[in-house]
């Protein structure tokens, strides 16, 4: 059975707390695993969450601040220690190539796995597979930062009443799906478009065009909400979002499930993030993330 879920490994911003590890997020998408922003301690959080190095196929780094990337060294060495049998691709801002190189070779170890470096230098598609297209959009932060968006191709949903009306049943259903027509009946006559699922990952940024482009129409949006409303000036100064800003982005983009994360250590009441997000007008499914949480991608409409 295919699995599509987000495994939250860490939710702190610049400083970890007793209850929040630095960032780390794994998206399970059918048979693939995409690791986003492995901050310090990610390797141990993977162990606690039941995530193995063998589960990883891609690593996506939004930017090279330590809370989003210092775990790269340990994760890459673990990938090689465990001799992961498949290629792993790493995406990160091209402007941070020197940081990626330093983290990849932070200490001595034996390389056993091919890690393909695919740095990001502009908006647009990064990879296309049979199951998704991975895209990037530039964000607004003191250092170059990119958000990531995964889009599943649209498919077809068979309509039983139309199939019955045309007398198509049994093996012929599969045949018309494969061949596109049967006895003068086209696939379009007996089916409708099934919209592909969409996921986006938005970390450290001010409000900008890239944020809205990434969030548009998402089934699941993971987005930073470092600050609360009363500290909006700090958010703008340091290149971050508030919970209300993130919620309005989700509201305007028609997001089905909003996951808020990347919280400043200055706040002790996590419930206030949800209260301010709701007050901003977002009425979809809402999760204030905590470490080791699992969030399923919403079922298709």
Beta strands, then each sheet from edge to edge (+ up, - down):
strand 1: 4-10
strand 2: 24-29
strand 3: 32-36
strand 4: 58-60
strand 5: 88-91
strand 6: 115-117
strand 7: 124-128
strand 8: 133-138
strand 9: 146-151
strand 10: 155-158
strand 11: 181-182
strand 12: 185-186
strand 13: 191-194
strand 14: 198-202
strand 15: 220-224
strand 16: 257-261
strand 17: 285-288
strand 18: 294-296
sheet 1: 6+ 5+ 4+ 3+ 2- 1+ 18-
sheet 2: 7+ 8- 9+ 14- 15- 16- 17-
sheet 3: 10+ 13-
sheet 4: 11+ 12-
end
